[in-house]
């Protein structure tokens, strides 16, 4: 947005004062020759424009803008386009100001203040270009800051991951060194499993031998019954 000194210079105020007076004269002249509803619309537009000019001179540009808009809606006098442009310029609405200056010149190319309006148009365009350049610079700075923050966050995440991996490696090394110092567990010795195998084999063979020893002996050469006593 343009600075306050650019928007509220005495020259700018003098310009709208002059156009406001010209507007009042134009509306008054039109009112004298108007008939019926048109006359009433012009009278109402003139009243609204006077109130809006008072608000403008007091620096209440939003109120002035609304007043000029209301006046234009009642009666679309081309002079009001210039006043609308001035209000938007004071509020820093450069694109809107440019739009209304251009509309004013299109509808009143031979206006007494046409040269002044063209000067204002050129100034506003230059101000708007500076504003866009500043916005582009600000957006670029914000983008660079955001990228730097993302890079710092990524670097921090990588650092934490590296520390985690290093801690795991130290823990694994410590466990290996502890196991080496303690020596192999009993179940890791070859003779332990040999003994287990022998014990298992003995547990199987002995019951089988006992069972076989208890089998009844059939009588030889006889068809008698088996004595199980």
Protein Blocks (a to p, Z undefined) as FASTA:
>chain_A
ZZfklmmgfklmmmmmmmmmmmmmmmmmmmmmpghjlmmmmmmmmmmmmmmmmmmmnopa
klmmmmmmmmmmmpccfklmmmmmmmmmmnopaklmmmmmmmmmmmmmmgfklmmmmmmm
mmmmmmmmmmmmmmmmmmmmmmmmmmmmmmmmmmmmmmmmmmmmmmmmmmmmmmmmmmmm
nopafklpmklmmmmmmmmmmmmmmmmmmmmmmpccddehiabdcdfZZ
